[in-house]
Amino acid sequence: MPKRSAPPSKPFTPSPQSVRRAVASSTALETGQTVQQLEQKLRNRSQSRFARIRLAD
């Protein structure tokens, strides 16, 4: 008899902070800058330049 699988659950949605952290750490590896510097730049940029634009869901 086949096993019943659980019903599909809602997909995980990362927080904006974790997305920022992932982008900063990836960029840090490529550029040699610190993650903290890049996170600060991303935080400042999102507050001013493109604050009205949201990422797609």
Secondary structure, 3 states (H helix, E strand, C coil): CCCCCCCCCCCCCCCHHHHHHHHHHHHHHHHCCCHHHHHHHHHHHHHHCCCCCCCCC
